[in-house]
Amino acid sequence: MPKFVFIAGGVMSGVGKGAACAAIGRIIQDHGYRVTAMKVDPYINVDAGTMNPVEHGEVFVTDDGDETDQDIGNYERFLGQSLGSVNYMTTGRVYQTVIQRERNLEYGGKTVEVVPHVPEEIIRRIMACQRVNKADVVMIEIGGTVGEYQNILFLEAARMMKMRNPKDVQIIMVSYLPIPGHTGEMKTKPTQNAVRTINSAGLQVDFILCRASRPIDEPRKRKISVFCNVGEDQVISAPDVRSIYEIPVNFEKENLGIKILKRFGLRSRKGGGNGRETWASFVRSIDNRGKPVRIGIVGKYFGSGDFTLSDTYLSVIEAVKHAAWSLSRQPSIDWVYADGFERDPKSIGELDRFDGIIVPGGFGSRGAEGKIMAIRWCRENRKPFLGICYGMQLATVEFARNVVGLKGANTTEIDGKTPHPVIHIMPEQESLVRQRKYGATMRLGAWPCRLAGKTASRRAYARQVDAQGGVSERHRHRYEFNNAYREQLRQAGLVIAGTSPDGLLVEVVEIKDHPFFVATQYHPELKSRPLDPHPLFTEFIRIAGGKKGRK
C-alpha cells in the first residue's frame, strides 16, 4: 500500500514547510523508495499564474505547462524529478471540479455538500498523484498554517485518509519557536497552541519539526513532548542553515528518515546509502567553495514595504548557486532595482562591481527602460550578460534602438503604437487578451528549441543537444520576436542562436564578439538541479568568474 505524509504549518507561514517537505522526500528517496511530492495551495485561485509574484513568490512552470507554486520547484530540485499538474492542487481547482461534476449529474442527483464531497475530491486528487507518479510515498504540503479557515477542508481530507488507513498516513507539523530578544529563551507555547488547533481538526501529529534560529535543547524537547502528546524522539530540531540543501543532512542527524519508515512499518532498502552519500558529498562541496563570483540581478519584483524579497526570482537564484558551486565558486548575488537607473541614469555605473548581470523574466512597463539601460551597458562594456524571457525581449529592443538605429523600437506590451514593434504579441494570444482571458493562456510548458552551430549557446549545451542540435526548455510568455525585423537585426550583428524546430519562433539571441551575451525566450532556470546545474548558467558563471569585461 502507498504511504502518505502530510506537512502542515504551525504558528506562522514562511518558515520552510516546502523545504522540509522536499528534504524529507529526498531522505525517503535515498532510503530506496519512489517518492513524489504534492503542493496544496488553499486559495480560490485556480493556479498561481495570475498572482502577483511579490505577494505569492515565483510562478514555477512545469513541463506540461502548469503554473504552480514555487515549492514545486523545490520538490523538483531535491528529488531530481520533473513533476506535473497532478502534483499541484488549489482550492479553486477542487471547487471547480466539484461544481462541474454536479453540473454533469455525476453525483446522481444527491445534495452536494462541502463535507464529504470537497474532501473526497481532495483525496481523489492525492490518489491520482500517487498513481501517475507510481510512488511508494507521497509527500503532501498544505500551504499556510493550521487554524486558517481555508485549510480546514484539506485537514479534513487528511483526517479521513488517516481514519481509513491509520498505518499509511502520517502528519508532520513544521512549527516556529521564537526566541524573544528581551528574554533570550526559546518559547514553546505557540507550538503547543498550534498542536491543539490541529488536534481540534481530529488529527494527532506524528512529528514536530522545530524551526528556530538555533537548535532546540533537551528541556524544550521535553516540554513539547509532554504538552503535545508526542515522544521526545518525535520532536526534531530544525535550526536555520546557510543553505536549504543542508536540511536533509540535518534531519538525518536525528534519523528522521528511519523514524518515519519505522512508523510505516518499512525498512531502509538496499542501495539507498549511495544516494545519501551523494547528497552529503554535494553539501560538503558547498562548504569548500572558493573565490566569490558576483552576480547582479536587475529586476523590479524585490520590494514589499520596507523589506526585500528574493522569492520572486527563486529559481534564478538557485540556478546561479548550482552553477557556481559546480565550478567551486562562491555565489554572491545582489539585487539591482531597474527603475533606479531611470531616476538616476548615472547610477548605471554600479553594474561595474559585478562579474555578470542577469535580467530575468517579468511583465509590464515599470522598470523596463532601466533594464534596457542595463542591457546596453553590458553590451557596450563587454560584461557577461544572461537575459531570460522578458530579458531576451528587451535585449532585442535595445539592439534595435542603439545598434540598428530604429528609433522608438519597443515591445507592443509596453507601447502598442511603437513605429518598430520588434517584439509583438503572438497572433493566437491577441484574441485572448481582447477577451481578458489571462489565466493559463500564455505559451506554457516545455517546447523544443533547435540551436544553431558555432554559437555560445550550442557550445554551452554541447553535452545535452540531440543529433539535430535540439533541447527542450520551459516557457511562459505572450509576446515573441517579430520576424518582420529578423533579417535586418541579423545583418546588423544579432545572432539568432536558437529557434523552434520549424524555424519560425526565435528562442535565443546572442551578440557577436562578446565574452558572453546570451538571451533566451524560455526559462532555463526552471530545469537547473543542485546535482545537475543548467549548462547556460554554468557557462555564464564560468566566463563571469574568469575575467572582467573590458571597454
Buried (B, 14 or more C-beta within 10 A) or exposed (E): EBBBBBBBBBBBBEBBBBBBBBBBBBBBBBBBBBBBBBBBBBBEBBBBBEBEBBEBBBBBBBBBBBBBBBBBBBBBBBBBBBBBBBBBBBBBBBBBBBEEBBEEEEBEEEEEEEEEBBBBBBBEBBBEBBEBBEBBBBBBBBBBBBBBEBBBBBBBBBBBBBEEEEEBBBBBBBBBBBEEEEEEEBBBEBBBBBBBBBBEBEBEBBBBBBBBEEBBEEEBBEBBBEBBEBEEEBBBBBBEBEEBBBBBBBBBEBBBBBBBBEBBEBEBEEEBEEBBEEBBEBBEEBEEBEEBBBBBBBBBBBEEEEEEBBBBBBBBBBBBBBBBBBBEBBBBBEBBBBBBBBEEEEBBEBBEEBBBBBBBBBBEEBBBBBBBBBBBBBBEBBBBBBBBBBBBBBBBBBBBBBBBEBEEBBBBBBBEEBEBBBBBBBEEBEEBBEEEEEBBBBBBBBBBBBBBEEBBBBEBBEEBBEEEBBBBBBBBBBBBBBEEBBEBBEEEBBBBBBBBEEEEBBBBBBBEEBBBBBBBBBBBBBBBBBBEBBBBBBBBBBBBBEEBBEE
